């Protein structure tokens, strides 16, 4: 068997294996085969992932591949790989903001980046979709600090904060913030908003499906007619969003929105794309928050927020099944147009293990 060094990190509400690019095959097909064998133990697909290091859910079947950046505007290149659980395949069509939170800690722990005191910052080139994220990690004594008071809903306990400021993520996958050119479209008789500020998502009012919007993950996933309808919309929206045939892709994500139940701006239930997220992804939350400040989207009349004339930044709390996710947007509002300048979030990460994964040859 072949031995490959790795680290495992929890990043935000996800976890995955982190590799240096130089430790994996340069050929994409060989690389993907190695990753499947590492995570599932087979290339044929195993929903249990019993012979690999995966956690048998989409949130725990993730991989980060890190290298020194070839982009002169960045320090590190980050390629995200989603293992499609039990299907014997991987996807690189999207990125993951949760896993991104572990990229700089990995780079420091593996010697790719030298830590400074009391914090270390780096610009990370998001290879999958483009755009750069400026990340700041707490490094007292020039070592990564994992213990702290920052709370991320969907994660037990607290940890040291990791600040992630996303730059140039607008339309990173679809080519435009509103890839259809409209604030709203109608597909299968349902009014939708297609939006991409780092993650392509399709937003729909929960009420248009006869839902309250606070239904549990289990109730939504057991509703076969709902899932069928949402998938029909997703397939058609893929073409409208310049993504082509998305039947075998993990994007766009599908988001049901409703009025906030607590002190947030809006309440969400996110399909990713066929199971319901226990929380919400980082860049999905950024896209939802962006829709809430964009005129005439499906959030209008639901979101508990409206832009004031002199306002150029906002903190928006996005509610999800296990709590809330706060997004800080910096923007320019001109008449009916909103231009996003920076999208900031606070995440946490923790190093879980260091070792070698053994790949059958």
C-alpha positions in Angstrom: 0.0 0.0 0.0 1.1 3.6 -0.6 1.5 5.9 2.4 0.4 9.6 2.1 0.8 12.2 4.8 -2.4 14.1 5.8 -3.9 16.2 8.5 -7.5 16.1 9.5 -9.2 19.3 10.6 -12.6 20.4 11.6 -13.3 23.6 9.7 -16.5 25.4 10.8 -19.3 22.8 10.8 -17.5 20.4 8.5 -14.4 18.2 8.7 -12.0 16.7 6.2 -8.6 15.5 5.2 -5.9 18.1 4.2 -3.1 17.2 1.8 -0.2 19.1 0.3 -0.6 19.0 -3.4 2.9 17.7 -3.9 2.0 14.5 -1.9 -0.8 13.6 -4.4 -0.6 12.4 -8.0 -0.4 15.3 -10.5 -2.8 13.5 -12.9 -6.4 14.4 -12.0 -7.8 11.0 -12.5 -5.1 9.3 -10.4 -5.5 12.0 -7.7 -9.3 11.5 -7.5 -8.8 7.7 -7.3 -6.4 8.2 -4.4 -8.9 10.4 -2.6 -11.8 8.0 -3.1 -9.6 5.2 -1.7 -8.6 7.4 1.3 -12.1 8.5 2.1 -14.2 5.4 1.2 -11.7 2.6 0.8 -13.1 1.8 -2.6 -13.7 3.5 -6.0 -17.0 1.7 -6.4 -18.8 3.7 -3.7 -19.7 2.8 -0.1 -22.2 4.9 1.8 -20.7 3.6 5.1 -17.2 4.5 4.1 -16.2 1.7 6.4 -12.8 1.0 4.8 -11.8 4.7 4.6 -11.5 7.8 6.7 -14.7 9.5 5.6 -17.5 10.1 8.1 -20.4 8.8 5.9 -22.0 12.2 5.5 -21.4 15.0 2.9 -20.2 17.3 5.7 -17.5 14.8 6.8 -16.4 13.6 3.3 -14.4 16.6 2.3 -10.8 17.1 1.1 -8.6 20.2 0.9 -5.5 20.2 -1.4 -3.1 23.0 -0.5 0.0 24.4 -2.3 1.9 27.6 -2.5 0.0 29.9 -4.8 0.7 30.4 -8.4 -1.4 33.6 -8.2 0.8 36.6 -7.4 -2.0 38.2 -5.5 -2.3 35.2 -3.1 -0.1 33.2 -0.7 -1.8 29.8 -1.0 -3.9 27.8 -3.5 -6.8 25.9 -2.1 -8.5 23.2 -4.1 -11.7 21.8 -2.5 -12.8 18.2 -3.3 -16.2 16.9 -2.3 -16.5 13.1 -2.1 -20.0 12.3 -3.2 -20.9 9.8 -0.5 -21.4 6.2 -1.8 -21.3 7.2 -5.5 -17.7 6.4 -6.3 -17.0 9.9 -7.5 -15.8 13.3 -6.4 -16.7 16.9 -7.4 -14.6 20.0 -7.7 -17.4 22.2 -9.1 -17.9 24.0 -5.8 -15.8 25.3 -2.9 -16.3 25.1 0.8 -16.0 28.0 3.2 -16.0 25.8 6.3 -13.1 23.7 5.1 -11.3 26.9 4.0 -11.1 27.9 7.7 -8.6 25.1 8.2 -6.4 26.0 5.3 -4.1 28.5 7.0 -3.8 26.5 10.2 -2.8 23.5 8.0 -0.3 25.6 6.1 1.3 26.8 9.4 1.3 23.3 11.0 2.8 21.8 7.9 5.5 24.5 7.6 4.2 26.0 4.4 3.6 29.4 6.1 5.7 30.9 8.9 3.5 32.2 11.7 3.8 35.7 13.1 2.8 37.1 16.4 0.0 37.6 17.7 -1.8 36.8 14.5 -1.0 35.4 11.1 -2.8 36.4 7.9 -2.6 35.0 4.4 -4.5 35.5 1.1 -6.0 32.2 -0.1 -6.7 31.7 -3.8 -9.9 29.6 -4.1 -9.0 27.4 -7.1 -12.4 25.9 -7.7 -14.4 29.1 -8.3 -11.9 31.9 -8.3 -11.7 34.7 -5.8 -9.5 35.3 -2.9 -10.1 35.1 0.8 -8.0 37.0 3.3 -7.8 34.8 6.5 -6.5 35.8 9.9 -5.6 33.1 12.5 -4.7 33.6 16.1 -1.0 32.7 16.6 0.3 33.8 20.0 3.9 32.5 20.5 3.9 31.9 16.7 1.7 28.8 17.2 -1.8 28.2 16.1 -4.2 28.8 18.9 -7.3 26.6 18.8 -8.8 27.4 22.2 -11.0 30.5 22.4 -14.5 32.0 22.9 -15.8 32.1 19.4 -19.0 30.1 18.9 -20.1 28.5 15.6 -23.6 27.1 15.7 -23.6 23.4 14.6 -20.3 22.9 16.5 -20.0 21.8 20.2 -18.2 24.3 22.4 -16.1 27.3 21.5 -12.7 27.9 19.8 -10.3 30.6 18.7 -11.9 32.9 16.0 -10.7 32.7 12.4 -11.6 35.8 10.4 -12.4 35.2 6.7 -12.8 38.1 4.4 -13.9 37.1 1.0 -12.8 39.2 -1.9 -14.0 39.0 -5.5 -16.5 36.2 -4.9 -19.5 37.8 -6.8 -20.4 35.6 -9.7 -17.4 33.4 -9.1 -19.1 30.3 -10.5 -22.0 31.6 -12.6 -20.3 34.8 -14.0 -22.7 37.3 -12.3 -24.4 37.9 -9.0 -27.8 37.4 -10.6 -26.8 34.9 -13.3 -30.2 34.9 -15.0 -30.1 38.7 -15.2 -33.3 38.9 -13.1 -34.0 39.3 -9.4 -36.7 36.7 -9.7 -37.6 34.0 -12.2 -40.5 31.5 -12.4 -39.7 27.8 -12.8 -42.2 25.0 -12.4 -44.7 27.7 -11.2 -42.5 28.7 -8.3 -40.9 32.1 -8.0 -37.2 31.8 -7.4 -34.1 34.0 -7.0 -30.8 32.6 -8.5 -27.8 34.2 -6.9 -24.0 33.6 -6.7 -21.8 35.4 -4.2 -19.3 32.6 -3.8 -21.9 29.8 -3.9 -24.6 29.3 -6.5 -28.0 28.9 -4.8 -31.6 29.0 -5.8 -33.8 30.6 -3.2 -37.5 29.8 -2.8 -40.2 30.8 -0.3 -41.1 27.9 1.9 -44.7 29.1 1.9 -44.9 28.4 -1.9 -44.5 24.7 -1.1 -47.1 24.8 1.7 -44.4 24.8 4.4 -43.8 27.0 7.4 -40.1 27.0 7.0 -39.1 25.7 10.4 -39.6 22.0 9.6 -36.9 19.7 10.7 -34.2 18.1 8.5 -36.0 14.7 9.0 -39.4 16.0 8.0 -38.1 17.7 4.9 -36.0 14.7 3.8 -38.9 12.3 4.2 -41.2 14.5 1.9 -40.5 12.8 -1.4 -42.9 15.0 -3.5 -41.2 18.1 -2.1 -37.7 16.7 -3.0 -38.9 15.8 -6.5 -40.3 19.3 -7.1 -37.1 21.0 -5.8 -34.9 18.8 -8.0 -37.1 19.6 -11.1 -36.5 23.3 -10.3 -32.8 22.7 -9.7 -32.3 21.0 -13.0 -34.0 23.8 -14.9 -32.2 26.5 -12.9 -28.9 25.0 -13.7 -29.3 26.0 -17.4 -30.6 29.5 -16.4 -27.5 30.0 -14.2 -25.0 29.1 -16.9 -24.2 25.8 -15.2 -25.5 23.5 -17.9 -26.8 20.0 -16.9 -26.5 19.9 -13.1 -28.1 16.4 -12.7 -24.7 15.0 -11.7 -23.4 18.1 -10.0 -23.7 19.3 -6.3 -24.6 22.8 -7.3 -26.7 24.9 -7.3 -27.7 24.5 -3.7 -31.5 24.9 -3.0 -32.6 27.2 -0.2 -36.1 27.5 1.3 -36.5 30.9 3.1 -39.1 32.1 5.6 -39.5 34.8 8.2 -36.9 34.8 11.0 -38.0 33.0 14.2 -35.6 34.6 16.6 -33.5 37.8 16.1 -32.1 37.0 12.7 -32.7 38.5 9.3 -34.1 35.4 7.6 -34.7 31.7 8.3 -33.3 29.0 6.0 -33.5 25.3 5.1 -30.7 24.4 2.7 -30.7 21.4 0.4 -27.1 20.5 -0.6 -28.6 19.6 -3.0 -30.6 16.4 -2.1 -30.2 16.3 1.7 -30.9 19.1 4.1 -27.9 20.8 5.7 -27.9 20.6 9.5 -26.8 24.2 9.5 -25.7 26.3 6.5 -22.5 26.5 4.4 -20.3 29.6 4.7 -20.6 30.8 1.2 -24.3 29.7 1.0 -24.9 32.0 4.0 -23.0 34.8 2.2 -25.2 34.4 -0.9 -28.4 34.3 1.2 -27.3 37.5 3.1 -26.5 39.2 -0.3 -30.0 38.3 -1.5 -31.4 40.0 1.6 -29.9 43.3 0.6 -30.5 43.0 -3.1 -33.8 44.7 -4.2 -36.7 42.6 -5.5 -35.6 39.1 -4.6 -37.8 36.4 -3.1 -36.5 37.6 0.4 -38.5 40.8 0.0 -41.4 40.9 2.5 -39.7 38.0 4.4 -36.3 39.3 5.4 -36.2 41.5 8.5 -33.8 44.0 7.0 -33.8 47.1 4.7 -30.9 49.2 3.5 -30.7 52.7 4.9 -29.6 55.4 2.4 -26.2 56.1 4.0 -25.4 52.5 4.8 -22.4 50.8 3.3 -22.0 47.7 5.6 -24.3 45.4 7.4 -24.2 42.4 9.9 -26.8 39.9 8.9 -27.8 36.9 11.0 -28.9 34.0 8.9 -31.0 31.5 10.8 -30.6 27.7 10.1 -31.7 24.4 11.8 -29.0 24.5 14.4 -28.7 28.2 15.2 -27.5 31.2 13.2 -24.7 32.4 11.0 -23.6 36.0 11.0 -22.3 37.5 7.7 -20.7 41.0 7.5 -21.2 42.6 4.1 -19.5 45.7 2.8 -21.2 47.2 -0.2 -22.1 50.2 -2.2 -25.9 50.9 -2.7 -26.7 53.1 -5.7 -30.4 53.5 -6.6 -31.7 49.9 -7.2 -28.2 48.4 -7.6 -26.0 46.9 -4.8 -22.3 46.3 -5.4 -20.6 43.9 -2.9 -17.1 44.9 -2.0 -16.3 42.4 0.8 -18.0 39.5 2.6 -16.7 38.6 6.0 -17.4 35.7 8.4 -16.0 34.3 11.6 -15.3 30.6 11.6 -13.3 28.3 13.9 -11.1 25.2 13.2 -9.4 22.5 15.1 -6.6 20.1 14.3 -8.0 16.6 14.9 -5.2 14.2 13.7 -1.9 14.0 11.9 -0.8 10.8 10.2 -0.5 8.8 7.0 -3.4 7.3 5.1 -2.6 4.0 3.4 -3.9 3.6 -0.2 -4.3 0.1 -1.7 -2.4 -0.1 -5.0 
